Amino acid sequence: MEETEKYLNGLIHNDRKMVAAIYEAFFPKVKSFVLNNKGKEEDVQDVFHDSLMYLIVKHRESPLKVNSFEAYFFTICKNIWRRTLKNKKIRVMNHDLAHYVDKETDLGLFILEQERLEFYKEKFQLLSPNCKEILGSYFNGMSYEDILQELTYTSINTVRQRVFKCKAKIIQLIKEDCRYRKLKK
């Protein structure tokens, strides 16, 4: 946690040495990920910079409580790159509509998506171990038949009921939180 605070405070205070240390420590991994996933050199710079901006904005809003700066930062980079790829695909499909989103709007939408993802993960952690396991399998694309085999339920109907009840529980947890209305908009 101490290293994370050092990096975040360095970003907030525009400490050139700390920003250089972040680039040196994490840029190669981000570069490798982007280049191995249909990216170009200039994309790497954009993703890295946008991720740093996201951290600055979020940390200024309210101090981030992150255990591993590297894991958190890399996840942000991956999510920004995936969103960029998705937007590029949409732009290619809609080239006649000239549907382009400027950088600020795109970053704002990413911040909202990231907040929603973190909110969902927080609520997911409140579920019982059984619900986490069954929903994790279900959301990762496992069929009811595969879940039946892996988790040794008695029937497909039982698996369906458990998935339904666990989904209902996470929805309830989400809707009971006062932040839900804000993130819903």
Summary of the structure (lengths in Angstrom):
residues: 185
radius of gyration: 19.7
end to end distance: 32.3
largest distance: 59.9
contacts: 487
relative contact order: 0.08
helix: 80%
strand: 0%
